[in-house]
Amino acid sequence: MRAKRSIAARLGLVAVILACFGALLGAARALYENPRDNHGANPGDSADVRFNTEWINTEQAGGSRVFFTTDISGKGILAVYNALGVPVSGKVALKLHMGEPGNQNYLRPELLRDLVNEVKASFVDSNTAYGGRRGNAAAHLEAAREHGFTYAPVDILDADGEIKLPIRNGKHLSEALLGSHIMNYDWIVSVAHFKGHSMAGFGGTFKNLAIGIATPAGKRAIHSNPGGAMFSTSGEPFFEKVIEYNMALMAAKPGRMLYINVLNNLSTDCDCSARAPKATMADIGIMASLDPVALEKASLDQIYARPDNQHLVERIESRGGVHQVIYGERMGLGKQAYELIWL
């Protein structure tokens, strides 16, 4: 009788352990799939916490192709562009952030010269809505000149106003307010400097094409609640508005966009900050894809795989930045599953 009770007790203990283990797995998955619902951090928080105890790498054979080189040079960026196998033509906009004066982390113009010459592109960006020296076209052009963007045309997209593009099936917005010149271009090549960001956790392709092309009024629509103050939108609603702006732009330029992320000078803050801190982790490389969701996720996976990633990962997770990728996939902009192709 005692032996039977002992066996029953042990079986009961095993069942309890298995139940606890299952609960832990469920909690871990919930953190990954909806991180903002679980930690509640706001953009002003300084919580020094890792919320994803185990990052889920989505690299797999047969996924969207993401090309990768560790050669951070003009030749490297031209190599990932050529690997995409989609030669652009006509009038080409190369969308990037040319850096707020005082910032030391922005992409240097010499890195882009070979690509610009290959596709005969113009550098494009829109004005800011929150101070700095890029709040109007004349000052923005002068800032670009100071940073060396002088060997190709520079087009401030909202110099002559804005256009309204419809956002179909958006959760928060029905239209995107973008610099009107963007419709003058046959192709858009996004070259994003991948880095941290004080509100978005990280800034890559999605932020480059949403807030980067939005007019000041568009930036306020993304950053603010209806009738609220600037930056009153944060967390998942903010990320989802960023994605919805991408939806509008990609619908207007179907099949005529490609995406490049440059993972160098990996600061925890944006190129829009004149006082962004220097990077605390080593440069990684350049990545390109025709799938923006896959590109952002592959870039994040590279960050998470590095031993010196602490400060940048803390910034990404304290803001719940991975929701950009989750919502982008949910809204049909691409897939998280990708195949990494080394060059």
C-alpha positions in Angstrom: 0.0 0.0 0.0 2.8 2.4 0.9 4.6 1.6 -2.4 1.4 2.4 -4.3 1.0 5.7 -2.5 4.7 6.5 -3.1 4.3 5.9 -6.9 1.1 8.0 -6.9 2.8 10.8 -5.1 5.7 10.8 -7.5 3.4 10.8 -10.5 1.5 13.7 -9.0 4.8 15.6 -8.6 5.7 14.9 -12.2 2.3 16.2 -13.4 2.8 19.4 -11.4 6.3 20.0 -12.9 5.0 19.4 -16.4 2.1 21.8 -15.9 4.5 24.5 -14.6 6.8 23.9 -17.5 3.9 24.3 -19.9 2.9 27.5 -18.3 6.4 28.9 -18.6 6.5 28.1 -22.3 3.2 29.8 -22.8 4.3 32.9 -21.0 7.5 33.0 -23.0 5.6 32.8 -26.3 3.2 35.6 -25.1 6.1 37.8 -24.4 7.5 37.3 -27.9 4.2 37.7 -29.7 2.9 40.7 -27.8 5.7 42.2 -25.8 4.0 45.6 -25.1 1.1 43.9 -23.4 3.5 42.3 -20.9 5.9 45.0 -19.7 4.0 48.2 -20.1 7.1 50.4 -20.6 6.6 53.9 -21.9 9.0 55.9 -24.1 10.4 57.7 -21.1 11.1 54.6 -19.1 14.7 53.7 -18.2 13.9 50.2 -17.0 17.0 48.1 -17.5 15.2 44.8 -18.2 15.4 42.0 -20.8 11.8 41.0 -21.5 12.4 38.3 -24.0 14.3 35.6 -22.1 14.9 33.7 -25.3 14.9 35.4 -28.7 13.3 33.5 -31.4 15.4 33.5 -34.6 13.2 33.1 -37.7 16.0 32.2 -40.2 14.9 29.1 -42.2 15.4 27.6 -45.7 12.8 28.8 -48.1 12.0 32.0 -46.4 12.2 35.4 -48.0 15.7 36.0 -49.3 17.9 38.4 -47.3 21.4 39.1 -48.6 24.1 39.9 -46.2 27.7 41.1 -46.4 30.1 42.2 -43.6 31.8 44.5 -46.1 30.6 47.9 -45.0 31.8 49.9 -48.0 30.6 51.3 -51.2 31.4 47.9 -52.9 29.4 46.1 -50.1 26.3 48.2 -50.5 26.5 47.8 -54.3 26.9 44.0 -53.9 23.7 43.6 -51.9 21.8 45.8 -54.3 23.0 43.7 -57.3 22.2 40.4 -55.4 18.5 41.5 -55.3 18.5 41.0 -59.1 16.0 43.8 -59.7 17.7 46.6 -61.6 15.8 49.9 -61.0 15.2 52.4 -63.8 13.8 55.8 -64.5 13.8 58.4 -61.8 15.1 56.9 -58.5 14.7 58.2 -54.9 17.3 57.0 -52.5 15.6 57.5 -49.1 17.9 57.9 -46.2 18.5 60.1 -43.1 21.2 62.6 -43.8 21.8 63.3 -40.1 20.9 66.1 -37.7 23.9 68.5 -37.5 25.9 67.4 -34.4 25.1 63.7 -34.9 28.1 61.5 -35.6 26.4 58.2 -36.4 24.6 58.9 -39.7 25.5 57.1 -42.9 28.4 58.8 -44.6 27.8 59.9 -48.2 30.9 58.1 -49.5 29.3 54.8 -48.5 26.5 55.4 -50.9 28.4 56.9 -53.9 28.7 53.6 -55.9 25.0 52.8 -55.5 23.9 56.4 -56.3 26.0 56.4 -59.4 24.7 53.0 -60.5 21.0 53.9 -60.2 21.4 57.7 -60.8 19.5 58.4 -57.7 18.6 61.6 -55.8 18.9 61.7 -52.0 15.4 62.4 -50.5 14.0 63.1 -47.1 11.2 65.2 -45.5 11.3 68.0 -43.0 11.0 67.5 -39.2 8.1 68.5 -36.9 10.1 68.8 -33.7 12.8 71.4 -33.9 16.4 70.9 -34.9 18.0 72.2 -38.1 16.0 70.2 -40.6 12.6 71.8 -40.0 12.3 73.7 -43.3 13.7 72.9 -46.8 16.4 75.6 -46.9 17.9 74.6 -43.5 17.5 70.9 -44.4 19.4 71.4 -47.6 22.2 73.2 -45.8 22.4 70.4 -43.2 22.7 67.9 -46.0 25.5 70.0 -47.7 27.4 70.2 -44.4 27.3 66.4 -44.1 28.7 65.9 -47.6 25.7 65.0 -49.6 26.8 67.1 -52.5 27.6 64.7 -55.4 23.9 64.0 -56.3 20.7 66.0 -56.2 19.1 66.4 -52.8 15.3 66.6 -52.8 13.3 67.7 -49.7 10.1 65.9 -50.5 7.7 68.3 -48.8 9.3 71.5 -50.1 6.1 72.1 -52.2 3.6 70.6 -49.8 2.1 67.2 -49.2 0.0 64.5 -50.8 -2.6 62.2 -49.1 -2.4 58.5 -49.8 -5.2 56.2 -48.6 -4.4 53.6 -45.9 -6.6 50.6 -46.5 -7.7 48.5 -43.6 -5.7 50.6 -41.1 -6.4 50.2 -37.5 -5.6 53.8 -36.5 -5.3 55.9 -39.6 -7.2 56.3 -43.0 -4.6 58.4 -44.9 -0.9 59.1 -44.9 0.5 62.6 -45.4 3.7 62.4 -47.4 6.0 64.8 -49.1 4.4 65.5 -52.5 7.7 65.0 -54.5 7.7 61.3 -53.7 5.2 60.6 -56.5 7.7 62.1 -59.0 9.9 59.0 -58.7 9.6 55.7 -60.5 11.5 53.7 -57.8 12.2 54.1 -54.1 15.4 52.6 -52.7 15.4 52.7 -48.9 18.8 52.7 -47.3 18.2 52.8 -43.6 20.9 53.2 -40.9 19.8 50.5 -38.4 20.1 51.8 -34.8 18.2 52.2 -31.6 15.5 54.8 -31.1 14.0 56.5 -28.0 10.4 55.8 -28.9 10.5 53.0 -31.5 13.2 50.8 -29.8 14.9 50.6 -33.1 14.8 52.4 -36.4 15.3 50.6 -39.6 13.4 50.3 -42.9 9.9 50.9 -41.6 10.7 54.0 -39.7 12.8 55.3 -42.6 9.9 55.1 -45.0 7.1 56.2 -42.6 8.3 59.1 -40.4 11.1 59.8 -42.9 8.8 60.6 -45.8 5.9 61.9 -43.7 5.4 65.7 -43.7 5.5 67.5 -40.3 1.7 67.1 -40.2 2.1 63.4 -41.0 4.7 63.1 -38.3 2.3 64.6 -35.8 -0.4 62.2 -36.9 1.9 59.3 -36.2 3.3 60.6 -32.9 0.1 62.1 -31.4 -3.3 61.0 -30.3 -6.3 62.9 -31.8 -6.3 66.3 -30.1 -3.3 65.3 -28.0 0.1 66.7 -27.6 3.1 65.8 -29.7 4.5 62.3 -28.7 1.2 61.4 -26.9 1.1 58.2 -28.9 3.5 55.5 -27.8 3.8 51.7 -27.6 1.8 49.5 -30.0 -0.4 52.3 -31.4 2.7 54.2 -32.4 4.3 51.2 -34.1 1.1 50.3 -35.8 0.8 53.9 -37.3 4.4 53.6 -38.6 3.4 50.3 -40.4 0.2 51.9 -41.7 2.2 54.6 -43.4 4.4 52.0 -45.0 1.2 50.3 -46.2 0.1 53.4 -48.0 3.5 54.1 -49.6 4.0 50.4 -50.7 0.5 50.3 -52.2 1.3 53.5 -54.2 4.6 52.0 -55.5 3.8 48.3 -56.0 6.9 46.3 -57.0 9.0 49.5 -57.3 10.6 49.5 -53.9 13.6 47.7 -52.4 15.1 47.8 -49.0 18.7 48.0 -47.5 19.7 48.1 -43.8 23.2 49.2 -42.8 24.2 47.9 -39.4 27.0 50.1 -38.3 27.5 52.8 -35.7 24.9 51.0 -33.7 23.9 53.7 -31.3 20.9 53.4 -28.9 19.5 56.6 -30.3 18.4 58.1 -33.7 20.4 60.0 -36.3 17.8 62.8 -35.6 19.5 63.5 -32.3 22.4 65.9 -32.3 23.7 64.3 -29.1 23.1 60.6 -29.8 25.6 58.4 -27.9 28.4 56.5 -29.7 27.9 52.9 -30.4 28.7 50.4 -27.7 28.8 47.3 -30.0 30.8 46.4 -33.1 29.6 47.0 -36.6 27.9 44.0 -38.2 27.3 44.5 -42.0 24.8 45.4 -44.7 21.6 43.5 -45.5 19.1 43.8 -48.3 15.8 42.3 -49.3 12.6 42.7 -51.3 10.7 41.8 -48.2 10.9 44.6 -45.5 9.5 42.4 -42.7 12.1 39.8 -43.3 14.9 42.4 -43.6 13.9 44.0 -40.2 13.7 40.6 -38.5 17.0 39.4 -40.0 18.6 42.7 -38.8 17.2 42.2 -35.3 18.4 38.5 -35.2 22.0 39.7 -36.0 21.8 42.2 -33.1 20.5 39.5 -30.7 23.3 37.1 -31.8 26.1 39.4 -30.7 27.8 39.3 -27.3 28.1 43.0 -27.0 24.4 43.8 -27.6 23.3 44.7 -24.1 22.5 48.4 -24.4 20.9 48.2 -27.8 18.8 45.1 -26.8 17.6 46.9 -23.6 16.6 49.9 -25.7 14.7 47.7 -28.2 12.9 45.6 -25.5 12.1 48.5 -23.1 10.0 50.0 -26.0 8.6 46.8 -27.3 10.1 47.5 -30.7 9.6 44.0 -32.2 5.9 44.9 -32.6 6.9 46.8 -35.8 7.8 43.4 -37.3 4.8 41.6 -35.8 2.3 44.1 -37.1 4.0 44.5 -40.4 3.6 40.7 -41.0 0.0 40.8 -39.8 -0.8 43.6 -42.3 0.7 41.7 -45.2 3.9 43.6 -45.8 6.1 40.5 -45.7 7.1 37.4 -43.6 9.3 37.0 -40.6 10.7 33.7 -42.0 13.8 34.5 -44.1 16.7 32.7 -45.7 20.0 34.5 -45.1 22.3 34.5 -48.1 25.9 35.5 -47.3 27.9 37.4 -50.0 
